[in-house]
């Protein structure tokens, strides 16, 4: 199924983004030691919040995983219904 593969690929890419975001979060902006640069560094770190970009990407990855599980469940239900209908048609010879 092409949609399933696409979702898996997106999930893999999102995991890569989480790793990148974590590495970026470990580094403070190198803006220098002048008072305006120190102030800007502080503002940037405050704006990022405790989780920063890592938290946002992790949340997106979780949403994608939830969507993938829901899609998989819907496909499984559809296939189960399709199999049941096919079995009924085969067992009875004709659909009623």
Phi and psi restraints in degrees (value plus and minus 20) as a CYANA .aco file:
   2 UNK   PHI     -86.1   -46.1
   2 UNK   PSI     -58.7   -18.7
   3 UNK   PHI     -83.9   -43.9
   3 UNK   PSI     -59.6   -19.6
   4 UNK   PHI     -83.1   -43.1
   4 UNK   PSI     -65.1   -25.1
   5 UNK   PHI     -83.6   -43.6
   5 UNK   PSI     -60.0   -20.0
   6 UNK   PHI     -82.9   -42.9
   6 UNK   PSI     -61.9   -21.9
   7 UNK   PHI     -85.9   -45.9
   7 UNK   PSI     -58.6   -18.6
   8 UNK   PHI     -84.3   -44.3
   8 UNK   PSI     -62.4   -22.4
   9 UNK   PHI     -82.3   -42.3
   9 UNK   PSI     -63.2   -23.2
  10 UNK   PHI     -83.1   -43.1
  10 UNK   PSI     -61.2   -21.2
  11 UNK   PHI     -81.0   -41.0
  11 UNK   PSI     -61.8   -21.8
  12 UNK   PHI     -84.1   -44.1
  12 UNK   PSI     -61.5   -21.5
  13 UNK   PHI     -85.7   -45.7
  13 UNK   PSI     -59.1   -19.1
  14 UNK   PHI     -85.2   -45.2
  14 UNK   PSI     -60.2   -20.2
  15 UNK   PHI     -80.8   -40.8
  15 UNK   PSI     -58.2   -18.2
  16 UNK   PHI     -83.5   -43.5
  16 UNK   PSI     -57.8   -17.8
  17 UNK   PHI     -86.0   -46.0
  17 UNK   PSI     -58.0   -18.0
  18 UNK   PHI     -80.4   -40.4
  18 UNK   PSI     -64.5   -24.5
  19 UNK   PHI     -82.4   -42.4
  19 UNK   PSI     -64.5   -24.5
  20 UNK   PHI     -83.1   -43.1
  20 UNK   PSI     -63.2   -23.2
  21 UNK   PHI     -83.4   -43.4
  21 UNK   PSI     -58.1   -18.1
  22 UNK   PHI     -84.7   -44.7
  22 UNK   PSI     -61.8   -21.8
  23 UNK   PHI     -84.4   -44.4
  23 UNK   PSI     -61.7   -21.7
  24 UNK   PHI     -85.2   -45.2
  24 UNK   PSI     -57.0   -17.0
  25 UNK   PHI     -86.5   -46.5
  25 UNK   PSI     -43.6    -3.6
  26 UNK   PHI     -95.6   -55.6
  26 UNK   PSI     -34.7     5.3
  27 UNK   PHI    -125.8   -85.8
  27 UNK   PSI     111.2   151.2
  28 UNK   PHI    -101.7   -61.7
  28 UNK   PSI     126.5   166.5
  29 UNK   PHI     -78.8   -38.8
  29 UNK   PSI     113.2   153.2
  30 UNK   PHI    -114.8   -74.8
  30 UNK   PSI      58.5    98.5
  31 UNK   PHI    -122.0   -82.0
  31 UNK   PSI     -18.9    21.1
  32 UNK   PHI      82.0   122.0
  32 UNK   PSI    -196.7  -156.7
  33 UNK   PHI    -131.2   -91.2
  33 UNK   PSI     -18.1    21.9
  34 UNK   PHI     -84.7   -44.7
  34 UNK   PSI     126.5   166.5
  35 UNK   PHI     -70.6   -30.6
  35 UNK   PSI     -63.0   -23.0
  36 UNK   PHI     -83.2   -43.2
  36 UNK   PSI     -56.7   -16.7
  37 UNK   PHI     -88.9   -48.9
  37 UNK   PSI     -61.1   -21.1
  38 UNK   PHI     -83.0   -43.0
  38 UNK   PSI     -62.7   -22.7
  39 UNK   PHI     -83.2   -43.2
  39 UNK   PSI     -63.6   -23.6
  40 UNK   PHI     -84.4   -44.4
  40 UNK   PSI     -61.4   -21.4
  41 UNK   PHI     -78.8   -38.8
  41 UNK   PSI     -64.9   -24.9
  42 UNK   PHI     -82.3   -42.3
  42 UNK   PSI     -63.4   -23.4
  43 UNK   PHI     -84.6   -44.6
  43 UNK   PSI     -60.3   -20.3
  44 UNK   PHI     -84.1   -44.1
  44 UNK   PSI     -63.0   -23.0
  45 UNK   PHI     -85.7   -45.7
  45 UNK   PSI     -58.8   -18.8
  46 UNK   PHI     -85.9   -45.9
  46 UNK   PSI     -60.9   -20.9
  47 UNK   PHI     -84.3   -44.3
  47 UNK   PSI     -53.1   -13.1
  48 UNK   PHI     -89.1   -49.1
  48 UNK   PSI     -46.0    -6.0
  49 UNK   PHI      54.2    94.2
  49 UNK   PSI     158.6   198.6
  50 UNK   PHI     -84.6   -44.6
  50 UNK   PSI     -54.4   -14.4
  51 UNK   PHI    -116.6   -76.6
  51 UNK   PSI     -43.8    -3.8
  52 UNK   PHI      37.3    77.3
  52 UNK   PSI    -167.9  -127.9
  53 UNK   PHI     -83.9   -43.9
  53 UNK   PSI     -52.7   -12.7
  54 UNK   PHI     -77.4   -37.4
  54 UNK   PSI     -63.5   -23.5
  55 UNK   PHI     -83.2   -43.2
  55 UNK   PSI     -61.3   -21.3
  56 UNK   PHI     -85.5   -45.5
  56 UNK   PSI     -64.3   -24.3
  57 UNK   PHI     -89.6   -49.6
  57 UNK   PSI     -57.6   -17.6
  58 UNK   PHI     -83.2   -43.2
  58 UNK   PSI     -61.8   -21.8
  59 UNK   PHI     -82.6   -42.6
  59 UNK   PSI     -61.5   -21.5
  60 UNK   PHI     -83.9   -43.9
  60 UNK   PSI     -60.1   -20.1
  61 UNK   PHI     -83.2   -43.2
  61 UNK   PSI     -61.0   -21.0
  62 UNK   PHI     -84.5   -44.5
  62 UNK   PSI     -61.3   -21.3
  63 UNK   PHI     -83.5   -43.5
  63 UNK   PSI     -61.5   -21.5
  64 UNK   PHI     -83.4   -43.4
  64 UNK   PSI     -62.6   -22.6
  65 UNK   PHI     -83.5   -43.5
  65 UNK   PSI     -61.0   -21.0
  66 UNK   PHI     -83.9   -43.9
  66 UNK   PSI     -62.0   -22.0
  67 UNK   PHI     -83.2   -43.2
  67 UNK   PSI     -62.5   -22.5
  68 UNK   PHI     -82.7   -42.7
  68 UNK   PSI     -62.5   -22.5
  69 UNK   PHI     -82.9   -42.9
  69 UNK   PSI     -62.0   -22.0
  70 UNK   PHI     -85.7   -45.7
  70 UNK   PSI     -61.5   -21.5
  71 UNK   PHI     -83.6   -43.6
  71 UNK   PSI     -63.6   -23.6
  72 UNK   PHI     -81.6   -41.6
  72 UNK   PSI     -61.5   -21.5
  73 UNK   PHI     -84.3   -44.3
  73 UNK   PSI     -60.2   -20.2
  74 UNK   PHI     -85.1   -45.1
  74 UNK   PSI     -61.8   -21.8
  75 UNK   PHI     -84.4   -44.4
  75 UNK   PSI     -62.6   -22.6
  76 UNK   PHI     -81.9   -41.9
  76 UNK   PSI     -63.2   -23.2
  77 UNK   PHI     -83.8   -43.8
  77 UNK   PSI     -62.2   -22.2
  78 UNK   PHI     -81.7   -41.7
  78 UNK   PSI     -66.7   -26.7
  79 UNK   PHI     -85.2   -45.2
  79 UNK   PSI     -57.3   -17.3
  80 UNK   PHI     -83.7   -43.7
  80 UNK   PSI     -62.3   -22.3
  81 UNK   PHI     -86.1   -46.1
  81 UNK   PSI     -60.3   -20.3
  82 UNK   PHI     -84.6   -44.6
  82 UNK   PSI     -63.0   -23.0
  83 UNK   PHI     -83.5   -43.5
  83 UNK   PSI     -60.4   -20.4
  84 UNK   PHI     -85.2   -45.2
  84 UNK   PSI     -61.7   -21.7
  85 UNK   PHI     -86.0   -46.0
  85 UNK   PSI     -60.8   -20.8
  86 UNK   PHI     -84.7   -44.7
  86 UNK   PSI     -61.6   -21.6
  87 UNK   PHI     -84.5   -44.5
  87 UNK   PSI     -61.5   -21.5
  88 UNK   PHI     -84.5   -44.5
  88 UNK   PSI     -61.5   -21.5
  89 UNK   PHI     -84.6   -44.6
  89 UNK   PSI     -63.0   -23.0
  90 UNK   PHI     -88.2   -48.2
  90 UNK   PSI     -61.5   -21.5
  91 UNK   PHI     -87.6   -47.6
  91 UNK   PSI     -56.8   -16.8
  92 UNK   PHI    -114.1   -74.1
  92 UNK   PSI     -34.4     5.6
  93 UNK   PHI      69.1   109.1
  93 UNK   PSI     -53.7   -13.7
  94 UNK   PHI    -164.2  -124.2
  94 UNK   PSI     135.2   175.2
  95 UNK   PHI    -102.2   -62.2
  95 UNK   PSI     123.6   163.6
